[in-house]
Amino acid sequence: MLKKVFLAAATSLVLAGATATMVSAPAMAGSGCHKAAKAAYPHDRKARHAYKKECKAQYKAWKKAHKKHHHLFG
């Protein structure tokens, strides 16, 4: 019984951690990348810079892929 309780608690922690780290691309625009990098690497400036750079690149790729084409005529 105690083993099942610990297993359930560990599973819930893993799932909570996985959902907390997933952030949608539109939310990461602008200062969102900076805040996420600061949270992920609070004491490592180089790692924070690399994370922020990758985050912005992913956002730009997502934005380009989901760009809506609005044409007035045609």
C-alpha positions as CSV (number, residue, x, y, z in Angstrom):
1,M,0.0,0.0,0.0
2,L,2.7,2.4,0.9
3,K,4.7,1.6,-2.2
4,K,1.6,2.5,-4.3
5,V,1.2,5.8,-2.6
6,F,4.9,6.7,-3.2
7,L,4.6,5.6,-6.8
8,A,1.5,7.7,-7.4
9,A,3.1,10.7,-5.7
10,A,6.2,10.4,-7.9
11,T,4.1,10.0,-11.0
12,S,2.1,13.1,-10.2
13,L,5.3,15.1,-9.7
14,V,6.8,14.0,-13.0
15,L,3.6,14.9,-14.8
16,A,3.3,18.3,-13.1
17,G,6.9,19.1,-14.0
18,A,6.3,18.1,-17.6
19,T,3.3,20.3,-18.0
20,A,4.9,23.2,-16.2
21,T,7.8,23.3,-18.6
22,M,5.7,23.2,-21.8
23,V,4.9,26.6,-23.0
24,S,3.1,27.5,-26.3
25,A,5.1,29.4,-28.9
26,P,2.9,32.5,-29.0
27,A,3.3,33.1,-25.3
28,M,7.1,33.1,-25.6
29,A,7.2,36.2,-27.8
30,G,9.1,39.2,-26.7
31,S,10.1,39.3,-23.0
32,G,8.6,35.8,-22.5
33,C,11.8,34.2,-23.8
34,H,13.8,36.4,-21.4
35,K,11.7,35.4,-18.4
36,A,11.8,31.7,-19.3
37,A,15.5,31.8,-19.8
38,K,15.9,33.6,-16.4
39,A,13.8,31.0,-14.7
40,A,15.6,28.1,-16.3
41,Y,19.2,29.4,-15.8
42,P,19.2,32.0,-13.0
43,H,22.9,32.0,-12.4
44,D,24.4,31.1,-15.8
45,R,24.5,34.1,-18.2
46,K,25.9,32.2,-21.2
47,A,23.3,29.4,-20.9
48,R,20.6,32.0,-20.5
49,H,21.7,33.8,-23.6
50,A,21.8,30.5,-25.6
51,Y,18.3,29.5,-24.3
52,K,16.9,32.9,-25.2
53,K,18.4,32.8,-28.7
54,E,16.9,29.4,-29.3
55,C,13.5,30.4,-27.9
56,K,13.3,33.4,-30.3
57,A,14.4,31.3,-33.3
58,Q,11.6,28.7,-32.5
59,Y,9.1,31.5,-32.1
60,K,10.0,33.0,-35.4
61,A,9.8,29.6,-37.1
62,W,6.4,29.0,-35.5
63,K,5.2,32.5,-36.5
64,K,6.3,32.0,-40.1
65,A,4.6,28.6,-40.3
66,H,1.4,29.9,-38.9
67,K,1.3,33.2,-40.9
68,K,-2.1,33.9,-42.4
69,H,-2.1,35.3,-45.9
70,H,-4.7,38.0,-46.2
71,H,-5.4,39.1,-49.8
72,L,-7.9,41.8,-50.6
73,F,-8.5,40.6,-54.2
74,G,-7.9,37.2,-55.5
